[in-house]
Amino acid sequence: MLDGLGRTYVLTVLVLSLVLRIGLILNMGDQHHFKDTLQYDLSARSILHGSGPDYSVPRAALYPAFMAFAYRWGGEGNFRAVRWLQLPLGVALVALCGMLAYRMAGARAGRIALVASALSPMLVFATGLLYPTTLYAGLLIAAVLLTWEMACRPRVLSAVAIGLLLTLVWLADPIAMVPAAALLAWLVWSVRNGGAGARLRVGLACGVTLLAAAAWVQFSDSRFGGSGVSLDKAQYVMHMARNDSTYNQGRRIRDTGPFRPTSVGGVVGRELQLLRTRPVDYLHDWTREFAHFFSPWPDRITSVNSYTRPGVRLLGIVHLLPILLLAAIGLVRGPARANARSLLLVPTLSTAFIYAFFITQARYRVPVEPYLIVLAAIGLTSLLPARVPWLGAEAAGHAAVAKSGLPESG
């Protein structure tokens, strides 16, 4: 990527992204700012003391393990140490976003995506957020990048890496099972005409994902008395979406009773019954949440601090509105093939799809913002003149190669 995008340009943008994120970390200090952090902290302390993840709190195990690692060298409960450990992940996310755009649409798109992700207020903020957001986003985009490479050139190592990455994404947040399954389905579709060898390697990626996830569940159940795989949290959020006035404004289906967790079958049966008996209302609520997923205004925030002020949240609109507009253009024109665009839509739409059954917030969109940025970079590339000084004279040539020179999927 350094050679394709220009070493000086890449290093300059990455240093800029580093400086912005360091500034945020210094400003955030050793406070947690958002209350859900305390649940991750509780589980991290349990891991630090050798007891494994604390499954009395409904949180997946990977981020508490990440926090526990930070506590080991920075001191127990040292939130500043966790943020410093997240710093390279935040910068790596910027690099991966630029690389994905470069591989899909050439150097012009790569350079635009690199600087847009470096300056993204939400991606900068997520680096200092004591949630698994940046870890999740980094693992997911690495899996997407390998999925694209796999579709172009199926390889055994890529297949194994995709399976392991998707398992780690799931261990960062169980909601990831939906975009993970969607990515694997896209990969199966992309090599449908690629021959037995390509299909075998894609099958390997699917197999590794399932085996690694099953191995974790078995190990964690036997060692820690649980796996963290539970629908209790999801059920509670679904109940809150229909019960809490912060979230149920405009919803047609309400739930004013007390929260009562039930089995997976019970949840599915209840939702199917609602869909059968009140299809218009159910689809109204789901469609409303799906559209809200892409809302540029960060709302539904119950915490009050210096990072939730209206003036700060206004940065979300200033950044995301042009990204969404350019991404819409990037869907129909620009130096990228149709299957590249479809891959960018897979994690984005599948994530919005599953969250629409619950609650959608700006924080949930952070892991898929890189794909909107790449689409926007593709769209902006198609609008710019042939020569733009800051993109470099060689950029247009790379874009043309990316459009016509990559091998067909499979």
N, C-alpha and C positions, 0 to 999 in steps of 0.2 A: 504494500500500500504506500509506503514511503516514497518509492520510486515513481509509482503511477500518479500520485497526487502532488508530489514535490516535497522533499524532506523539510525544507524551510517552512513551507506552508503548514504541513501537518504538525511539526513541532511547535510552531507559534500558536496554533489553535489549541493544542493540548496543554501548553503552558497557561494559556488564557483560562481554559476550563479548570485547571488546577488552582489558579489564583482565586477565581470566583468561589470555588468550593472551600478553599482554605478560609477565605473571609467569612463564609457562612458558619463554618465549624467554630471559628474563634468567637463569632457573635453568639452562637447558641450556648457555648460554655458547657457546663456539666449538668444542665437541667434536661428534663425529659419532654416538657412542653405539651405532650398529648398523653392522656391517661392510659390508653391501651398498651403503652410501652411497659407499664408496670407488670403486665402479665408475662411478657417476654422476659423481663428481668427476673421474675420469680422462677421461671423455668430454667433460665441461664444459671442462676445461683444453685439450683438443684443439680444441674449437670456439673458445675464447678466443684461441688462437694462429693461427686462420685455416685449420686443417686439416679442419674439419668434424667431425661425430660420429665417435668412435672405435668402429668396429664390431667391433673385436677383443674388446670386452666386449658381452655380449648384452643391451643396454638400448636401449629406444626413444629417439628423438632429442629429444623435446620437453622433458623435464625437464632433461637436460644443457644444453640451450639456455637454459632458465630460470636454471639455476645460473650459466652463463657470463655472462648479463646481470647477475646480482648481483655476480659477481666483477669485472666491468668498473668498477662504481662503488664496490665495497667492498673490492677487493683480491683477487688470486688466492688461492683456498683459504680465503676468509673465510666459514666456515659461518654465522657470526652474521648476515652480510649476507643470505644466502639465507633465513634464518628471518624477518628483518624484511621481506623482499620477499614472503614467504608470508603475513604477517600480514593484509593486506587481503583475500587470498583466503579465509582462514579466517573472517573476519567476513562477507564476501560470501556464503559458503556458508550461514551462519546466516540472513541476510536472504532468500536464495533459498528456503530451507526454509520459512520463515514465509510467503513469498509463494505458494509452491505450495499449501500448506494453505489459505491464504485464497482462492485462485482455485478450489480444488476443493470446499471445504466451509465457507467463510465465515469471519467475523472471530474467532469463538470458537476454532475449530481453528487459525487462523493465529496467534493470540496464544499458544496452548499450544505449538504447534510451534516458534515463535520462541524461547521461553524454554527449552524442552527441548533444542533444538540448541545454544543458547548455553552450557548447562551440561553437555552431553554430555562425559564424560571422554575418550572416543575421538576425538571431533571436536576437542576442545581439544588433545589430545596430537598429533594428526595435523598441526596447524598448525606445530608445531616439529620434526616428523619430516622428515629429509632424504631423503624418498622422494617419488615423484610423487603420493602419495595425495590430498592436498588439492587439487592442481591437477586431477587426474582427477575427483575428486568434484564440484568446482565446475563444470567443463565439462559433466559428465554431467547434473547437475541443471538447468543452464541449457537443455540440449537437451530434457530431459523437460518442463520448464515450457513451452517453445516448442511441443513436440509436443502438449501439452494445448490450448494456444491454437490451434494449427493444426487440431486435431480439431473445435474449436468454431467457428472462423472461418478457413478456409483462405486464406492470403495468400502472395503471391510472396516477399516479403522474409523471412517466417517460414520458408518452404521452403528458401531459400538459406542462411539462418542455421543451420537444423538440419543441413543437409549439411556445412557448414564445421565446426560444433561437433563433430559425430560423427567427422569426420576428425581433428580435434585430440585428441579423447579417445583415438582409436586410436593416435595418435602419442605419447600419454602412456603407454599400456600396450597392447600388441597384443591382450591378452585382451579388450579392449573391443570387438573385432569382433563378439563374440557378443551382448552387450546392445545394441550399435548395430543389428545386424541385427534383433534382436527388437523394438526400438522402431520401426524402419521397417515391419516386418510389422504391428505393432499399428496404426500410422498408416494403412496401406493398408486394413486391416480396418475401421477406424473410419469411413472415408468411402466404404465400399462402395456405399452408397445415397445419396451426397451429390451426385450429378450429375457431368457431365463436367469442369466447371471445378475442382471440389474434387479429383477424381482426377488431373487434370493437374498441380495444384500439389503433390500428394503425390508424383507421379512425378518432379517437379522436385527435391524433397528427396532422393529416392533417387539420381537422376542426379548431383546435385552431390556427394553423398557418394562415389560411385564415381569420378567424374572427379577430384575433389580428391585422393583416395587414390592413384589411378593417376598423377596429375601429380607427386606427391611421390616415388613410387617411381622414376619415370623421371628426375626431376631429381637425386635423391640417387644413383642408380646412375651417372649420367653425371658428376656433380661429385665425389662422394666414394668411388666404387667400391663402393657398397652402399647398401641402403635400411634396414637394421635389421630387415627382415622375415625372421625366421628361426625355425625350430622347434627349433633346438638347445637353447635355454634350456628350452622346454617339455618336450622329451624328457628333459633332465637332471633336471628336477623330478619328472617321472613316474617315472624310474628311482629317484631318491632316496626317493620315497614308498614304494616297494616294497623298498628296500634298506637305508635308514638306520633304525636302531632307535628314533630319536627320533620317527619318523613311522609306522613300519609295525606298531606294536603293534595287534593285533586284526585286521590284514589277513589275508585268506586267500591272496591271490596275492602271492608274494614274488619278488624278483629279486636273487640273491646274486652274479651275475656282474659283470664290469666294464662301465662305461658305454660304449656304442657308438652314436653318432648315426647316423641313417639318413635316407632321403628321407621326404617327406610320405606318399607311397604306402606306404612300408615301415611307418611308424608306424600308419597307418590299418589296413593289412592285419594287423599284429600284434594290434591291439586287437580287431578283428573276429574273428580266430581265437580269442583268449581268450574272447570273448563266446560264440562257438559251442561251444567245447569245455568251458568251465567257466562256464556262464551263472549258476548260483546263486552261485558265489564272486565272480564279477565284479560282479553286481548287489548282493551283500552289501557289497562294498568301496565301490562307488559310493554306495549308500544311506547307508552309515555316514558317508562324507565329506560328503554333502549335509546330513545332520542336524547334523554337527559345525560346519558353516558358521554355524549359528545358536546355537552354544554360547556362553553368556554368560561363561564362564571363559576368559581369554586364556592358552592353553597353547602348547606346541610352540615355545617361545622359547629359543633357544640363547645369546643374548647375556645377560650378567650385568651389570647396572648398577642405579642407584637407581630406574629406571623399570620394572624387571621384578621388583621385590620382590613377594612374595605380598600384602602389605598394599595396595600400589598397584593390583595386578591385581584385588583384591577390589572396587574401584570399578566395574569392568566388570559384575560381577554385580548390584551395587546399582542401577546405572543400567539395564542391559539387560533384566533380568527383568520389571519393570513395563512397559517398552516393548513387549516381546513379548506379554505378556498383554493389554494394551490394544489392540495392533495386531490381535490375533485378534478382539477385540470389534469393532474398526473395520471388519473385513472383512464383517461381517454387519449392522451397525446404525450409525446416525449420519448427519449431514447431508452425504452425498456420493452421487453417482449411481454405478451399477454400473460404467460405463466408466472413471470416475475411479479406483475401486478396482483395476480390472484393469490400468490403466496403472501404478499404483504397484507392482503385483506383477511387471510385465515386467522392469525392470532388476534387481529383487531376485532373482527366481527364475532368470532367465537367467544371472546372475553365479554364483549358487550351483550351478547346473547344470554350468557349464563347469569351475569350480574343483574340483568333486567328482571329476573324472577325474584330478586331480593331488593337491594338498594344500590343506586349508582352514585358515586362521588368522584370528584376530580382525582383523588388519590388513587382510585382503582384504575384510572386511565394511564397513569404514569408508565407501567410496563409496556403499553402498546404505543405510546407516543413516538418512539423511534420509527415505527412503520409509517405513521402519518407524516413524519418529517421526511422520510425517504420518498414517499409519494409526492410530497410537496416539492422536494428537490428535483424530481423528475419533471413535474409540471413547470417549475420555474425555468429549468433548462430549456424547455421548448419555447419559452417566451423571450429569452434573452437573445441579443444579437450574436452573430457568429464569433465576435471577438470581444471579450470583457477583460480588462487589465488584471483585475484581482483573481480571475480564474486561470489566467495564463494562456499563452498562445496554443499550447498543445492540448488543451482540454477538449475541444470539439472533436479532435481526432479520436481520442479515447472513447468518447460517447458513441461515435459511429461504429467503432469496433465492438463495443458492448452490445449494440443493437443487432448487429448482423453476424458477429463472429463466434458467439458462444454456441457450443454444440446443442442440438435439440435435447430436450429432457429424455433421459433414458439412454 
